[in-house]
């Protein structure tokens, strides 16, 4: 999508501090981190939200979660854990209409978050 900030990051039009990239996905540090570790994992395919995943996307969704877990461990969250967040649509707090997983860690995260 031409107006999607994450699609522009994928295309290299907007810089990002990348931590992983392959043919299907990209992971990069959040520009407004809410924890010492805070990065996003996004599919390169534009999927608006988790509510828009179709049957053809289920394998990709699984790989996104698997990579998020692997990267959380690499970023130092393996022993004490991390929070994995997928916001969906307006009421779910989604601010960018491109499926993304927030991974937060490096400190104790209270629940509920706020």
N, C-alpha and C positions, 0 to 999 in steps of 0.2 A: 504494500500500500504506500502510495507516494507521500502521505501526510503522517505516517506512523514513525515516531521517533526511534523505536527499536528496529524497524526495517531500515531506517537511515543508518543506524549503527552497524547493522549487518552489512550494508552496502559500502561501508567505509566513509560515508558522507559526514558522520559525526564521530569524533574520537571517543574511545572507551578504554579503560584499563582492563584489558582482557586477561582472563586466567585460563581459558580453554576455548578451543574452537575446532570443529570438524565440519563435515559436509551437512550435518543435520541441525547442529546447535551451536550456541555461543554462550559463554559464561563471562561475566565481567563484574567489577566492583560497582556497588551502588554509589551514585554521586552524592547522596545525602545519607551516609551510613547511620544506622540506629544502634549499632553494636560494633565492637572491635572487628568482628568478622561480619561482613554484610555484602553479599554478592547476589547476582541474578543469573538464572539459567533460563534461556529462551530458545524456542525452536526457530530455525531459519524460515520455515514455512509460516506464513502469517495465519495464525489461528487467533481469533478475537479474544476468546476466554476459555477457561476450562469447560464452560457451559456449551461451547461450540465444537468440542471435540467430536469427530465422527468416527465411525467404526474403523475407517482406514487409518486413523491417527492413533489408535490405542497402543500400538507397538512403540511409536515415537514417544508417547506420553510416558510409557514405562522406562524407556531409555533416558528421558529427561530426569526422572526421579532417581534412577540409578546413578547417573552422572552427578547429580546434586549431592547425593550421599557420599560418593567417592571424593568429590572436591571439598566437601565439608571436612572430611578426615584429613585431606592434604593441607587444609588451611588451619589445622590444629584443633578441630572440634571432635576428634574421634573419641577421646577419653571422657570428656564431660558433657558432650552432646551439643545439639543445635536445634534451632526452630526452623521448620520448613513451612512457608506460607504461600498459598495460592489464593489471591483475592479474585472474586468474580463479580463483574458488573458493578453498577453504582452502589447498591446496598451492601455489597461485599467489600467495598473500599478500593476497587480497581481504578487506578488513575491513568493507566496506559492500556489502550485496547489492543493488546498483543499478549497472548498467554505468557506468563513468566512465573518462575518460582523464586521467591526470596529465601535466602539461606542466611540466618543470623546466628552468631555465637560469640564465644570469647568472653562472655560474662553471664551471670545468672539473669534469666528473663522471667519477669513476673507474669502471672496469669490471674485475671484477664489482663490483656496488654494495655487497656486504657480507655 
